[in-house]
Amino acid sequence: MDNKIITLSHGAGGEAMHRLIKELFVKQFSNPRLNPLADAAILKLNEERLAFTTDSYVVKPLEFPGGNIGQLAVCGTINDLVVMGAKPLYLSASFILEEGFPIQILERIVTSMSQTARAAQVEIVTGDTKVVPRGECDGIFINTAGLGMCPLGHGLSKAPLTEGDAVVISGTIGDHGIAILAAREGLALQTTIESDCASLHELIGSVLKESKGVKWMRDPTRGGLAAALTELAESQSCDIFIREAAIPVQEPVRAVCELLGFDPLHLANEGKVVMVIAAGEAERIVELLRAHPLGRAAATIGQIIGGGMGIVRMKTEAGGVRRLHRPAGELLPRIC
């Protein structure tokens, strides 16, 4: 690692964070459950397969159009389980609070966590609370962990990724990133852009119930769609080709990105899933996704191609081809 200190880019989901994880944490903690660096670890307990995940939330502002830090914490943890093909069952919730934090805001955050968990039929079964002196926390930080079960015969296909498999996204990208930016900076937009913060258990469950064609899933959070596809290509030693014109982006999000120089493929999402689907199943699965309110803008955006170099390429709307990478630096700190 070139840097001698931690910078904001080490938490942004891009290249700096990837190198920190690989060169420090994986090097020291290496084991077969951790090394795949999936959204959740798959564990075996007797004859059961369990999914286990953890995450921390430091988003700023704490409340934003479409959600708040509490809803984000529950949805994010549930989504990390369901993209592994697991049924979410239990969560933990730990809070680091700053002295002087308003109880009224804390109550709104905790209430939203309760409502979101209940709607997903998930129980918050354990937790912890710590309070630090004024100026040492910035209000509230939340850590969650989640446990889910991978039922036998249900979940992701065991078939390897092959040339011709389709890449599908469940909806528009960049909504969460631009919603946070607009709320944080007080941007005066003609249209309010809301975060896509949502639990994906019903959407993904409806697909897995009807089809065995899903081979891989991720929720493209920090680092966005570009980071998720790059990690897929590198981990599976496959090449991916996508079409920019096929990627759904809301017009207000596109306009803000063009104005401020952001790439929507690098922006965080908190209610979308990207899937790799067996050849021939993509059309059916896109129809299943579109039948659910959270998947109405689902689209096939590309496919797995030959080559095996671990590269993602995109045909641009202008007709050229460019390679996609993880974000190189920090686009938006404190995004989740």
Helices and strands as residue ranges (DSSP letters): G 8-11, H 15-20, I 21-25, H 26-29, E 41-45, E 48-57, E 63-64, E 67-68, H 69-82, E 87-98, H 103-119, E 123-132, E 140-149, E 166-169, H 175-185, H 201-210, E 214-218, H 224-236, E 239-243, G 244-246, H 251-260, G 264-266, E 274-277, H 282-290, G 293-295, E 299-305, E 312-315, E 321-324
